[in-house]
Amino acid sequence: MAQSVHRMPALTLNTDGHPHPRENALVGLTAVLGVIAFATSFFHNLHVLTSWTGLFGIFTGLLGMFVSVTTAERFVLMITLGASAIGFYLGIARGGLWG
């Protein structure tokens, strides 16, 4: 008798097989904020956007690390938390939160 094997997709944050909508939302929000903060850090005149998105990315990333369940979530959170921090620090160095 053939046994059916349930394989999980290769790209998933739910490596334990359970859905984590709150944790995945925090990962996605941190990823978006981290990419925006890092990408806008290359432009000197966007330091207000860079510093605010970096600051919010740091807060959501730390909250996401606090409630994360799987290693895949923590991996993505650490990468995007680092991008948020780099954007935040460069935004602060170039003029700060209020200009």
N, C-alpha and C positions, 0 to 999 in steps of 0.2 A: 504494500500500500504506500502510495506516495504521500509524503508529508509536505504541507504547504509552509513556506517560510515567508514571514512578514518582514520585509526589509524596509528600513526607514530611508527617506531621501537623504542624499549626501549633504545637502545644504539646509540644515535646520538648526534652530536654537533649542528645540525641545528634544534633546538627546535622550531624555529619560522616558519618552513616549507619552507624557502628559502635557496638556496645553497649559501655557503660562501667559495669558493675555496681558496682565499688568506688567510683568517683567519684560515681555517682548515689546510692549509699547514704550517702556523706559529705554530699552536698548535702541529702538528705532529713533526716538526723539534725541537721545544722546548722539547717535550717529549723524543725524541731520545737522544738529547744532555744531558738532565737532567738525564736520566737513565745511560748513559755512564759515566757522571761525578760522579754520586753517587756511581756506582758500582766500578769504578776504584779508588775511594778515600780510599778504604780499603787496597790498596797496596801502600806501601811507595815509591817504585821505579817507579811508574807511575804518579808522581806528575806533570810532564809537560803535559801529556795528560789530567789529571784531571783538572788542572787549566785552560787550553785553552778551553776544552769543556764546563767547567763551565762558563767561561767568555762569550763565544758565546751563551750559553744557557740563560744567564742572559739578554744579548742584544736582542735575539729573543723573549724571554718571555716578556720583557718590551714593545717591539714593538707590540707583539701580544695582550697585554693588552690594548694598545693604540687604536688598530683598532678592537678589539673584539666586537661582536654584541650580543651574547647570554650568558646566565648564565652558560651553560654547557662548553662553550669555556673558560670562565674565571675560572671556577672551575679546569679544567685540567691544565690551564696555571699556576695557583697559586701553585698547587702541584708540577709540574715539574720545575717551577721557584725556588721553595724552594730547590728541589733536586739539581738543578744547582748551587745555591748559597752555599749549604753545600759542594758540590764537589769543587767549586772554593776556598772557604775559607780553606778547608783542603789541597788542592793542594798548595796554597800560603804558608800555615804554614809549609809544608814539603819541601819546596825548591823553590817555585815560578814558574814563567812562563818560565824562561830560564835555570833553573837548578842550 
